[in-house]
């Protein structure tokens, strides 16, 4: 399941309390790297329907991205029960995302 709510950013406490596997994606709509990554992310998530996906529009002064130390977009955080299991920054190929999702679901 993918969720993106423009203008509404979850809090760090919301993320920390999320049960199960979560792909937390930080990026923007205008970022070229983010746009290139969208089909890769969609394909990887299609292979792993049990992973929830939350896309967060990030930028300067956004507290959630800063709390995770996000510096480049897209940054994909893979969390299990609110704890970071791994992260991918500007993943170049779908297989990188698929491998990370597989590890997350173990």
N, C-alpha and C positions, 0 to 999 in steps of 0.2 A: 504494500500500500504506500503510495506517495502522497505527501501533503506539502503544499506551499501556500501560505496565507500572506498575501502582500500586506505590508504595514504592521503585521503582528509577529513579534519575535518572542519565542519562548524564553523563559528564564533559565539560568544555569540549574536552579533547583528542579525545574520541570524536566530537564534533560537527565540530570542525575537520578531522578526517580522513575525514569522510563524502564519498564520491564522488557526483557527479551532483547533480540538483536535489532539494532538501529543503524542505518546509514545516515549520518548527519552531514549534509552537503552545504558548504559555504561558498558563495560566489555572487555574481551580479548578472543582470540581464544583458548588459552591454559589453561584458568581458568576452573577447574572442576565444580565449582558452576555455571559458565556461561553456560557450556555445558549441565548441568542438567536442567537449566531453559529454554533452547531453545524450547523444545516441549511444555512446559507450555505457553510460550509467544505466540507461533504459534497458539495453540488451542484457547487461549483467543482472539487473534486478528482475527481469523477466525469467531468468533461470533460477532465481531464489525468491519465490513469492512469499516466503515466511519472514523476510527481512522488511521492516518498516523503513520508509525513506522520508526524511524531512529536509526540505530545501530552505535554507535561510539566506536571505539577501543580506550581504555583509558590506561593510564600509567603515571608514574612519568614525570612531566614537560609538560603534556598535558593541555593547558590552559582552554579548555571547561569544562573538568571534574573538574578542580580546581575551576572554577568560580561557579560551582554548589555545591561545598563542597563534592564531591564524595570521599568516603574513602574505600568502599568495593564493590566488584563486584559479581553479577550484581546489579547495581542500576538502577531502572526504574523510570524515572521522567514522570509524567503525566501532560502535559501542555495544557492550553486552551488559544488560542490567545497569545502565548508567555509567559504566566504567569503560574508558578507552582501551580497546584491544589493539588497534592499529590505525594508521593514517596513511593516506595517499595524497600527494600533492601533484596536481596536473598529470594524472595518469595518462600515458600515451596510447595504451592498448587495452581492449576490453578484458583480456586475460588477466591483467594485473588486478582489476576490480573483482573479477570472478574468483580468483584465488583468495583474495582477502575476505570475500563473502563466505566462501567455503570454510575458511578457518574460523570465521566468526560463528558459524552454525555448529561447529563441533562441540 
